[in-house]
Amino acid sequence: MAGLQIEVEEPDLSMELMGQLRVHLSALEADYMKEVRKEGSEAPACAASHCEKYSDLAAAEIACMLQSFNPEISEEDLARDVHSIIHTQSVVGHLHPPMLTALRECVPLDRRAWFANDIHRHLLRQRRRRPFRKVLQIFRQQSEDRKVQVTVLSAFGGAAVGSTGGGALGLIAGGSFGAACGLLPAMLTFGISIPLGAAVGGTCGLITGAAAGGTAGLVSGGLVGHGYAHRLLARSVSEASKFSGHCSIANWAWTRRSRGDGTGGTH
């Protein structure tokens, strides 16, 4: 919450426990840094996922070490101690800012934002929600992509046009066929079978034609939009390359003139 001020007291821990916590957190931090250096040049987006993984491991490590030093600790005291360790500087103050920020996002300052009062349940539920957050993040990234927007709009436009046209054709064809079928028993039904057959045939034709036309329009519109988006991208790259080439030629000509190597200016 904006402007939220929560006072957090320093944890009442022994020097031995605080020292061991720092050592274990530093070891986790070193592992994190190794993964970031290994994949940083090839996949910079992985740094955030590594940070999330580190923060989860670090919070769980803190809770497990507190329980190993005091097996009789209650769930409330354990949650309070983990909260105070993470949101004060005595134990985690030496961590790098990105990792410290991720750790404090994993265990929020406001305990009302926790998924459970128990720290272990909170971490477990947060792990379960993480894949859904990843899916939402990917969806947001894809929705901002220009190619995806063009493809989706083209697909829905094709589906609308195809379903309208297919439904109209199906209505006409189905109604005509139904009316023709109704001619056979017309003598027995006093002509009622003709409009009834046209209505049934038109309804079936409308539904079938709209479904078939909408599907065909969705696929064809998506393909056209995808190809158009790629064409726009290729045209942008081509124009950028031409502009870069013109700039290079202009720079080369200007350099030759400035050095007096050109044929101009000698008369």
C-alpha positions as CSV (number, residue, x, y, z in Angstrom):
1,M,0.0,0.0,0.0
2,A,1.2,3.5,-0.7
3,G,2.4,5.4,2.3
4,L,2.2,2.4,4.6
5,Q,4.5,2.8,7.6
6,I,5.2,-0.4,9.6
7,E,7.7,-0.5,12.4
8,V,9.7,-3.7,12.5
9,E,11.9,-4.5,15.5
10,E,15.3,-6.2,15.1
11,P,15.0,-10.0,15.7
12,D,16.1,-11.3,19.1
13,L,18.7,-13.8,17.9
14,S,22.0,-15.2,19.1
15,M,25.2,-14.1,17.5
16,E,25.8,-17.7,16.4
17,L,22.5,-17.9,14.6
18,M,22.8,-14.6,13.0
19,G,26.3,-15.5,11.7
20,Q,25.0,-18.8,10.3
21,L,22.1,-17.1,8.6
22,R,24.4,-14.6,6.9
23,V,26.7,-17.5,5.7
24,H,23.8,-19.5,4.3
25,L,22.3,-16.4,2.6
26,S,25.7,-15.4,1.1
27,A,26.0,-19.0,-0.3
28,L,22.6,-18.7,-1.9
29,E,23.5,-15.3,-3.3
30,A,26.7,-16.7,-4.8
31,D,24.7,-19.5,-6.5
32,Y,22.3,-16.9,-7.9
33,M,25.2,-14.7,-9.2
34,K,26.7,-17.8,-10.9
35,E,23.4,-18.5,-12.7
36,V,23.0,-14.8,-13.8
37,R,26.6,-14.7,-15.1
38,K,26.1,-17.9,-17.0
39,E,22.9,-16.9,-18.7
40,G,23.0,-13.2,-18.5
41,S,24.5,-12.6,-22.0
42,E,22.1,-15.1,-23.7
43,A,18.9,-14.8,-21.7
44,P,18.7,-11.6,-19.7
45,A,15.0,-12.2,-18.9
46,C,16.0,-15.2,-16.8
47,A,17.4,-12.9,-14.1
48,A,14.0,-12.2,-12.8
49,S,13.1,-15.9,-12.5
50,H,16.4,-16.6,-10.8
51,C,15.7,-13.8,-8.4
52,E,12.3,-15.3,-7.6
53,K,13.8,-18.7,-7.1
54,Y,16.5,-17.3,-4.8
55,S,14.0,-15.3,-2.7
56,D,11.9,-18.4,-2.2
57,L,14.9,-20.5,-1.2
58,A,16.2,-17.8,1.1
59,A,13.0,-17.4,3.0
60,A,12.6,-21.1,3.4
61,E,16.2,-21.4,4.5
62,I,15.7,-18.7,7.2
63,A,12.5,-20.5,8.5
64,C,14.3,-23.9,8.6
65,M,17.3,-22.6,10.4
66,L,15.1,-20.9,13.0
67,Q,13.3,-24.2,13.6
68,S,16.5,-26.2,13.8
69,F,17.8,-23.8,16.5
70,N,14.5,-23.8,18.4
71,P,12.4,-26.9,17.6
72,E,9.7,-25.7,20.0
73,I,9.1,-22.4,18.3
74,S,5.4,-21.8,17.5
75,E,4.1,-21.0,14.0
76,E,3.3,-17.4,15.0
77,D,6.7,-16.8,16.5
78,L,8.4,-18.3,13.5
79,A,6.5,-16.1,11.1
80,R,7.2,-13.0,13.2
81,D,11.0,-13.8,13.4
82,V,11.2,-14.5,9.6
83,H,9.3,-11.3,9.0
84,S,11.6,-9.2,11.2
85,I,14.8,-10.8,9.8
86,I,13.8,-10.0,6.2
87,H,12.7,-6.5,6.9
88,T,15.6,-5.3,9.0
89,Q,19.2,-4.9,8.2
90,S,21.1,-7.0,10.8
91,V,21.0,-10.3,8.8
92,V,20.1,-9.4,5.2
93,G,21.6,-6.0,4.9
94,H,24.7,-7.3,3.1
95,L,22.7,-8.7,0.2
96,H,22.7,-7.1,-3.3
97,P,19.7,-4.8,-3.8
98,P,18.0,-6.9,-6.5
99,M,18.0,-10.0,-4.3
100,L,17.1,-8.1,-1.2
101,T,14.1,-6.5,-3.0
102,A,13.0,-9.9,-4.3
103,L,13.3,-11.4,-0.9
104,R,11.1,-8.6,0.6
105,E,8.6,-9.0,-2.2
106,C,8.4,-12.8,-1.4
107,V,7.7,-12.0,2.2
108,P,5.8,-8.7,2.2
109,L,6.2,-6.1,4.9
110,D,2.4,-5.9,5.4
111,R,1.5,-9.3,6.8
112,R,-2.1,-8.8,5.6
113,A,-0.7,-9.4,2.1
114,W,0.5,-12.9,3.0
115,F,-1.3,-15.8,1.6
116,A,-1.4,-17.5,5.1
117,N,-0.3,-16.6,8.6
118,D,2.1,-19.5,8.6
119,I,5.3,-18.7,6.8
120,H,5.6,-22.2,5.2
121,R,2.0,-22.1,4.0
122,H,2.5,-18.6,2.6
123,L,5.6,-19.8,0.6
124,L,3.8,-22.9,-0.6
125,R,0.8,-20.9,-1.9
126,Q,3.0,-18.3,-3.5
127,R,4.9,-21.1,-5.4
128,R,1.5,-22.4,-6.6
129,R,0.5,-18.9,-7.8
130,R,3.8,-18.2,-9.6
131,P,3.0,-20.1,-12.8
132,F,-0.3,-18.2,-13.2
133,R,1.7,-14.9,-12.8
134,K,4.1,-16.1,-15.4
135,V,1.2,-16.8,-17.8
136,L,-0.3,-13.4,-17.2
137,Q,3.1,-11.8,-17.7
138,I,3.6,-13.6,-21.0
139,F,0.0,-12.7,-22.0
140,R,0.7,-9.0,-21.3
141,Q,4.0,-9.1,-23.3
142,Q,2.3,-10.8,-26.2
143,S,-0.6,-8.4,-26.2
144,E,1.7,-5.5,-26.5
145,D,3.4,-7.1,-29.6
146,R,2.4,-5.3,-32.8
147,K,2.5,-8.5,-34.8
148,V,0.2,-10.3,-32.4
149,Q,-2.2,-7.4,-32.4
150,V,-2.4,-7.3,-36.2
151,T,-2.8,-11.1,-36.4
152,V,-5.6,-11.1,-33.8
153,L,-7.5,-8.2,-35.3
154,S,-7.2,-9.8,-38.8
155,A,-8.4,-13.2,-37.5
156,F,-11.4,-11.7,-35.7
157,G,-12.2,-9.5,-38.8
158,G,-12.0,-12.6,-41.0
159,A,-14.2,-14.6,-38.6
160,A,-16.8,-11.8,-38.6
161,V,-16.9,-11.5,-42.4
162,G,-16.8,-15.2,-43.0
163,S,-19.5,-16.0,-40.5
164,T,-21.8,-13.3,-42.0
165,G,-21.2,-14.4,-45.5
166,G,-21.4,-18.1,-44.7
167,G,-24.5,-17.7,-42.7
168,A,-26.2,-15.8,-45.5
169,L,-25.3,-18.4,-48.1
170,G,-26.3,-21.2,-45.7
171,L,-29.7,-19.5,-45.0
172,I,-30.5,-19.2,-48.7
173,A,-29.2,-22.6,-49.7
174,G,-30.8,-24.4,-46.7
175,G,-34.1,-22.5,-47.1
176,S,-34.3,-23.4,-50.8
177,F,-33.5,-27.0,-50.1
178,G,-36.0,-27.2,-47.3
179,A,-38.7,-25.7,-49.4
180,A,-37.9,-28.1,-52.3
181,C,-38.2,-31.0,-49.8
182,G,-41.5,-29.6,-48.6
183,L,-43.0,-29.8,-52.0
184,L,-43.2,-33.6,-51.9
185,P,-45.8,-33.8,-49.1
186,A,-47.4,-30.5,-49.9
187,M,-50.6,-32.2,-51.2
188,L,-51.0,-34.0,-47.9
189,T,-50.2,-31.1,-45.7
190,F,-52.2,-28.5,-47.7
191,G,-48.9,-26.6,-48.5
192,I,-47.8,-26.2,-44.8
193,S,-44.8,-28.4,-45.4
194,I,-43.3,-25.9,-47.8
195,P,-42.7,-22.9,-45.4
196,L,-42.0,-25.4,-42.6
197,G,-39.3,-27.1,-44.7
198,A,-37.9,-23.7,-45.7
199,A,-37.7,-22.6,-42.1
200,V,-36.0,-25.8,-40.9
201,G,-33.6,-25.9,-43.9
202,G,-32.8,-22.2,-43.5
203,T,-32.1,-22.5,-39.8
204,C,-29.8,-25.5,-40.3
205,G,-28.1,-23.8,-43.3
206,L,-27.6,-20.6,-41.3
207,I,-26.0,-22.4,-38.3
208,T,-23.8,-24.6,-40.5
209,G,-22.8,-21.8,-42.9
210,A,-22.0,-19.3,-40.1
211,A,-19.8,-21.9,-38.3
212,A,-18.0,-23.0,-41.5
213,G,-17.6,-19.4,-42.7
214,G,-16.4,-18.1,-39.3
215,T,-13.8,-20.9,-39.0
216,A,-12.5,-20.3,-42.5
217,G,-12.5,-16.6,-42.0
218,L,-10.7,-16.9,-38.6
219,V,-7.9,-19.1,-40.1
220,S,-7.5,-17.1,-43.3
221,G,-7.7,-13.8,-41.6
222,G,-5.1,-14.8,-39.1
223,L,-2.7,-16.1,-41.8
224,V,-3.2,-12.9,-43.8
225,G,-2.6,-10.7,-40.7
226,H,0.5,-12.7,-39.7
227,G,1.9,-12.4,-43.2
228,Y,1.1,-8.7,-43.3
229,A,2.8,-8.1,-39.9
230,H,5.9,-9.9,-41.1
231,R,5.9,-7.8,-44.3
232,L,5.7,-4.6,-42.2
233,L,8.6,-5.8,-40.1
234,A,10.7,-6.6,-43.2
235,R,9.8,-3.3,-44.8
236,S,10.9,-1.4,-41.6
237,V,14.2,-3.3,-41.5
238,S,14.8,-2.6,-45.2
239,E,14.1,1.1,-44.8
240,A,16.3,1.2,-41.8
241,S,19.1,-0.5,-43.8
242,K,18.7,1.9,-46.7
243,F,18.8,4.8,-44.3
244,S,21.9,3.4,-42.7
245,G,23.5,2.9,-46.1
246,H,22.7,6.5,-47.2
247,C,24.2,7.8,-44.0
248,S,27.4,5.8,-44.5
249,I,27.8,7.0,-48.1
250,A,27.2,10.6,-47.0
251,N,29.7,10.3,-44.2
252,W,32.2,8.8,-46.6
253,A,31.7,11.6,-49.1
254,W,32.0,14.2,-46.4
255,T,35.2,12.7,-45.1
256,R,36.7,12.7,-48.6
257,R,35.8,16.3,-49.2
258,S,37.1,17.4,-45.8
259,R,40.5,15.7,-46.6
260,G,40.6,17.2,-50.1
261,D,40.5,13.8,-51.8
262,G,37.5,14.5,-54.0
263,T,37.5,16.0,-57.5
264,G,35.3,18.9,-56.5
265,G,36.7,22.2,-55.3
266,T,39.9,22.1,-57.3
267,H,38.9,24.6,-60.0
